[in-house]
Amino acid sequence: MKTSLRKQRICWLLLCLLPAAAMAQSGIQESFDLSVPVPPTPVAIDGQARLFYELHLANFSRRPLDPVRVEVLDAASGKALAAFEGEALERQLDRSGLQWRAEALAPIEPGRRGIVFFELAFPPGESAPRALRHRVDYRAVEGEASIAQVEGAPVAVAGDVAMALGPPLRGGPWVAIYDPAWERGHRRVIYAIDGKARMPGRFAVDWVKLDADGRKSDRSSGLAGDAYSHGEDVLAVADGVVADVRNDLPERRRLGERSDHSLDTGSGNFVSLDLGGGRFAFYGHLRPGSVRVAPGQRVRKGQKIAEVGFTGSASDPQLHFNLADGPTALGGEGLPFAIERFRALGGYESIDGVGKTPWTPRSDGQEVRQRELPAGISVVVFPD
């Protein structure tokens, strides 16, 4: 018995000391740990089912690992749904908060993880698969130049439909400011709060009101109060109970004024509504003194609860809105949502044109959309 135990210990020691090259020759290959922390949930945008979700590539090996190609597959059929490599992969990849500082096409170092952001769109009338698989081709930088491959376990696509909500505002036109590709936009910012990393802004939208010429204001004063958005009514998107509010932060008087804020104050004055079923509606950047509700109060869909302001880290008077599974600004995972009904006027190719030029009208005219999330940088009108 003692001899057998001694042999086992010697074998284990030899395995631990086995160099990486020898491991590769013997068929053992260190690879990424693949995980999808939040199940993808379909949301409809312009008649297409879309999935916004993240694939984490954790490097627990002793060498840098360089992802060179990432594929998304239908787990049932094996059909390739999307593939990213080269610059296309670089646009989708964040190196655990180092994307804007990291060298282009750099490997993921030992002890770090990369995050691949997916925004998959399916043809009109086609639904998302029930489950996905992910295949990653990678190169071990310190070693053989050959490409290795790892394939993750099936990832179930959530069967839930994105919650349909009433409009958070009246009238318009309003531009829905978000873009999944922005490096530091809502979609790609992770906060580790209370011992858990979350992405509260996965589906967040900043709403800014425009005029028919695409301007944010008809004056050149630079005063926040002259913006079309400022003071507009903010509405409850569903029946619910007020979970939390803040109403005392001052707002900047002029656009462009420096704003010093912390994680606690970045959202400015806010209202959080408990909609039931583990879903919370969060409204940020509200005008000081405008909040009309208090924690524990029941509200009805369409009820005025506050006004649009210029508090927190907002770049303009605007309404930040998102749905999450927690009641605080940063302490929940962002959930998809849809607006029950709106009129789609058109949109911008780039955020740079918002407030400066007219939007491009839709080729199909002012189309009424139902139970969809407005497309990024699109211009819409809500029912009054």
C-alpha positions in Angstrom: 0.0 0.0 0.0 2.7 2.5 0.9 4.7 1.7 -2.3 1.6 2.3 -4.4 0.9 5.6 -2.6 4.5 6.6 -3.1 4.3 5.9 -6.9 1.1 7.9 -7.2 2.8 10.9 -5.5 5.8 10.6 -7.8 3.6 10.5 -10.9 1.7 13.6 -9.7 4.9 15.4 -9.1 6.2 14.6 -12.5 3.0 15.8 -14.1 3.2 19.1 -12.2 6.8 19.6 -13.4 6.1 18.6 -17.0 7.1 21.5 -19.2 4.4 23.1 -21.4 6.0 21.9 -24.6 6.0 18.3 -23.4 2.4 18.6 -22.4 1.5 19.8 -25.8 3.4 16.9 -27.4 1.5 14.5 -25.1 -1.9 15.9 -26.3 -2.6 18.0 -23.1 -3.3 21.6 -24.1 -4.0 24.5 -21.8 -6.9 26.5 -23.0 -9.4 29.2 -22.1 -12.1 28.6 -19.6 -15.3 29.6 -21.6 -18.4 30.8 -19.8 -21.5 32.9 -20.5 -22.5 34.3 -17.1 -25.9 35.7 -18.2 -28.2 33.6 -20.4 -28.9 35.4 -23.8 -32.4 36.7 -24.0 -33.9 37.7 -27.4 -35.1 41.2 -28.0 -36.8 42.5 -31.1 -35.3 45.5 -33.0 -36.7 46.6 -36.4 -38.4 43.2 -36.9 -35.3 41.1 -36.1 -34.7 38.9 -33.1 -31.3 39.9 -31.5 -29.2 38.5 -28.8 -26.9 40.8 -26.7 -24.7 38.8 -24.4 -21.0 38.1 -23.5 -18.6 35.2 -23.7 -15.8 35.3 -21.1 -12.4 33.8 -22.0 -10.5 33.2 -18.7 -6.8 32.4 -19.0 -5.7 30.2 -16.0 -2.7 28.9 -17.9 1.0 29.9 -17.4 1.3 31.4 -20.8 -0.4 34.2 -22.7 -3.2 32.9 -25.0 -4.1 34.8 -28.1 -7.6 34.3 -29.4 -7.5 34.5 -33.2 -11.1 33.4 -34.2 -14.4 33.1 -32.3 -17.4 31.3 -33.8 -21.0 31.1 -32.5 -22.8 27.9 -33.5 -26.4 26.7 -33.3 -25.9 24.0 -30.6 -28.5 21.7 -32.2 -27.5 21.8 -35.9 -23.9 22.9 -35.6 -24.7 25.7 -38.1 -22.3 28.7 -37.9 -24.3 31.8 -36.9 -21.4 34.3 -36.7 -17.6 34.3 -36.8 -15.1 37.0 -35.8 -11.3 37.2 -36.5 -8.7 39.9 -37.0 -9.9 43.4 -36.7 -13.5 42.2 -36.5 -12.7 40.2 -33.3 -10.7 43.1 -31.9 -13.8 45.3 -32.1 -15.8 42.8 -30.1 -13.1 41.9 -27.5 -12.4 43.6 -24.2 -9.5 42.5 -22.1 -11.1 42.9 -18.7 -11.3 46.6 -18.7 -8.1 47.2 -20.6 -9.5 47.5 -24.1 -8.8 51.2 -24.6 -5.2 50.8 -23.2 -4.3 47.4 -24.6 -2.1 46.9 -27.7 -4.2 45.9 -30.7 -4.4 42.2 -31.2 -2.5 41.5 -28.0 -2.9 38.2 -26.3 -4.7 37.7 -23.0 -2.1 37.4 -20.2 -2.1 34.6 -17.5 -4.5 35.4 -14.8 -6.7 37.8 -16.9 -9.8 37.3 -18.9 -11.2 38.6 -22.1 -14.8 39.3 -22.8 -16.3 39.0 -26.3 -19.4 41.1 -26.8 -22.0 39.6 -29.1 -24.9 41.4 -30.9 -26.4 38.7 -33.1 -29.2 39.6 -35.5 -31.4 37.0 -37.1 -33.3 37.4 -40.4 -36.9 38.8 -40.1 -39.3 36.0 -39.1 -36.5 33.8 -37.9 -36.2 33.1 -34.1 -33.0 32.6 -32.1 -31.8 29.1 -31.5 -32.7 27.3 -28.3 -29.0 26.9 -27.4 -25.6 28.1 -28.6 -22.1 26.8 -28.6 -18.8 28.8 -28.9 -15.6 27.7 -30.6 -12.4 29.6 -30.0 -9.2 29.2 -32.1 -6.2 30.5 -30.2 -2.4 30.5 -30.2 -0.2 29.8 -27.2 2.1 32.8 -27.7 5.1 31.3 -25.9 5.5 28.0 -27.7 4.3 26.4 -30.9 3.0 28.6 -33.6 0.2 26.2 -34.5 -3.5 27.1 -33.8 -5.3 25.2 -31.0 -9.1 25.1 -30.6 -11.5 24.8 -27.7 -15.3 24.4 -27.8 -17.5 25.3 -24.8 -20.6 23.6 -23.5 -24.0 24.4 -24.9 -25.5 27.7 -23.6 -29.3 27.8 -23.3 -31.0 30.8 -24.8 -33.6 32.2 -22.4 -37.1 31.4 -23.4 -38.5 34.6 -21.8 -39.7 37.3 -24.1 -38.3 40.8 -23.4 -40.7 42.6 -21.1 -42.9 45.1 -23.0 -43.2 48.5 -21.2 -45.1 51.7 -21.7 -43.0 54.7 -22.9 -40.9 56.4 -20.3 -41.6 59.8 -21.9 -44.2 61.6 -24.0 -44.2 62.8 -27.5 -40.9 63.6 -29.2 -38.9 63.3 -31.3 -36.5 61.5 -29.0 -33.2 59.9 -30.0 -32.4 56.6 -28.4 -28.7 57.0 -27.6 -26.9 53.7 -27.3 -24.5 51.7 -29.5 -23.2 48.2 -28.5 -19.9 48.9 -30.2 -18.9 51.9 -28.0 -15.9 51.0 -25.9 -17.1 52.8 -22.8 -20.8 52.9 -23.5 -23.4 51.4 -21.2 -23.1 48.0 -22.9 -19.4 47.4 -22.2 -19.0 48.6 -18.7 -18.8 46.1 -15.8 -19.1 47.1 -12.1 -18.0 44.8 -9.3 -20.5 45.7 -6.6 -21.2 43.7 -3.3 -18.8 41.0 -4.4 -20.3 40.3 -7.8 -19.4 41.7 -11.3 -22.5 42.9 -13.2 -23.3 44.8 -16.4 -26.3 46.9 -15.5 -26.3 48.9 -18.7 -26.5 46.0 -21.1 -29.7 47.4 -22.6 -29.6 51.0 -21.2 -30.8 53.9 -23.3 -30.2 57.6 -22.9 -33.1 59.6 -24.3 -32.5 63.1 -25.7 -35.2 65.3 -27.2 -34.7 66.9 -30.6 -36.5 69.3 -32.9 -37.3 68.7 -36.6 -33.8 69.8 -37.6 -32.1 67.4 -35.2 -31.1 70.1 -32.7 -31.1 69.7 -28.9 -32.0 73.3 -28.3 -33.1 76.3 -30.4 -30.7 78.6 -28.4 -26.9 79.0 -28.3 -26.9 80.0 -24.7 -25.4 76.7 -23.5 -27.8 76.7 -20.6 -29.1 73.3 -19.5 -32.5 74.7 -19.0 -32.8 75.7 -22.7 -32.5 72.1 -23.9 -35.7 70.5 -25.3 -35.2 67.5 -22.9 -35.0 69.6 -19.7 -38.1 69.5 -17.6 -39.9 66.9 -19.7 -42.3 64.5 -17.9 -40.9 61.1 -16.9 -43.5 58.4 -16.8 -43.9 55.0 -15.0 -43.5 52.4 -17.7 -45.7 49.9 -15.8 -47.6 49.4 -12.6 -45.2 49.0 -9.7 -43.9 50.0 -6.3 -41.2 52.6 -5.8 -38.1 50.8 -4.6 -35.8 53.8 -4.1 -35.4 57.5 -5.0 -32.9 60.3 -4.8 -34.0 63.9 -5.3 -31.4 66.2 -3.7 -28.4 66.4 -6.1 -27.9 69.8 -7.7 -27.6 70.0 -11.5 -25.1 71.9 -13.5 -26.4 75.2 -15.0 -24.4 75.2 -18.2 -23.5 72.4 -20.7 -19.9 71.5 -20.6 -19.4 72.3 -16.9 -17.1 69.9 -15.1 -18.9 67.2 -13.2 -17.3 65.5 -10.2 -19.1 62.4 -9.4 -18.6 59.0 -7.7 -20.3 55.7 -8.3 -22.9 56.8 -5.8 -23.7 60.0 -7.7 -23.0 59.2 -11.4 -26.7 58.4 -12.1 -27.7 61.7 -10.6 -31.2 61.9 -9.0 -33.1 58.8 -9.7 -36.2 56.6 -9.3 -36.2 52.9 -9.1 -39.5 51.0 -9.6 -40.1 47.4 -8.6 -42.2 45.9 -11.5 -42.4 42.5 -10.0 -40.9 39.2 -11.2 -37.4 40.4 -10.2 -37.5 43.3 -12.7 -36.7 46.9 -11.8 -37.0 50.0 -14.0 -34.3 52.6 -13.3 -34.5 56.3 -14.3 -31.5 58.5 -13.9 -30.3 62.2 -14.3 -33.6 63.6 -13.0 -34.1 67.3 -12.3 -33.6 68.1 -8.6 -36.8 68.5 -6.6 -38.9 67.0 -9.5 -39.3 63.4 -8.1 -43.0 63.0 -7.1 -42.9 59.6 -5.5 -41.5 58.0 -2.4 -40.2 54.5 -1.5 -43.1 52.0 -1.0 -45.6 54.1 -3.0 -47.6 52.3 -5.7 -47.6 53.9 -9.1 -49.7 53.3 -12.2 -48.5 52.9 -15.8 -48.3 56.3 -17.5 -48.2 58.2 -14.2 -45.7 61.2 -14.0 -43.0 60.4 -11.5 -40.3 63.0 -12.2 -38.8 65.3 -14.8 -35.7 65.1 -17.0 -32.7 66.9 -15.6 -29.0 67.3 -15.8 -27.6 65.6 -12.7 -24.8 63.1 -12.3 -22.5 62.2 -15.2 -24.9 63.1 -18.0 -23.4 64.9 -21.0 -26.7 66.6 -21.8 -30.1 67.0 -20.1 -31.4 63.5 -20.8 -33.2 60.5 -19.3 -31.2 57.4 -18.6 -33.5 54.3 -18.6 -32.7 50.7 -18.1 -34.3 47.5 -16.8 -32.4 45.3 -14.4 -32.7 42.4 -11.9 -31.8 44.7 -9.0 -33.1 48.0 -7.5 -29.9 50.0 -7.6 -28.1 51.8 -10.5 -25.1 49.4 -10.5 -26.2 46.4 -8.5 -28.2 44.5 -11.1 -27.7 42.7 -14.4 -29.2 44.6 -17.3 -32.3 43.0 -18.8 -33.8 43.4 -22.3 -37.1 45.3 -22.7 -39.4 46.4 -25.4 -41.6 49.5 -25.8 -45.3 48.6 -26.4 -45.7 51.2 -29.2 -43.8 54.0 -30.9 -43.4 55.7 -34.2 -40.0 55.3 -35.8 -38.9 58.4 -37.8 -35.4 57.5 -38.8 -31.9 57.6 -37.3 -28.2 58.6 -37.4 -25.3 56.8 -38.8 -23.1 58.2 -36.0 -23.5 59.8 -32.6 -21.5 62.8 -34.0 -24.5 64.0 -35.9 -26.9 64.1 -33.1 -27.8 67.7 -32.2 -26.0 69.0 -35.2 -27.7 67.7 -38.3 -31.2 66.3 -39.2 -31.6 62.6 -38.9 -32.0 60.3 -42.0 -35.7 59.5 -42.5 -36.7 55.8 -42.7 -37.0 54.5 -46.2 -40.3 52.9 -45.3 -41.7 56.2 -43.9 -42.8 56.9 -40.3 -43.5 53.3 -39.3 -45.3 52.3 -36.2 -43.4 49.7 -34.3 -44.8 47.5 -31.5 -43.2 45.5 -28.7 -39.7 46.4 -29.8 -36.6 48.1 -28.5 -35.8 51.1 -30.7 -32.6 50.7 -32.6 -29.5 52.5 -31.4 -29.3 56.2 -32.4 -32.8 56.0 -33.9 -35.4 58.8 -33.6 -38.8 58.0 -32.3 -42.1 59.6 -31.2 -44.1 58.2 -28.2 -47.9 58.5 -27.8 -48.9 61.6 -25.9 
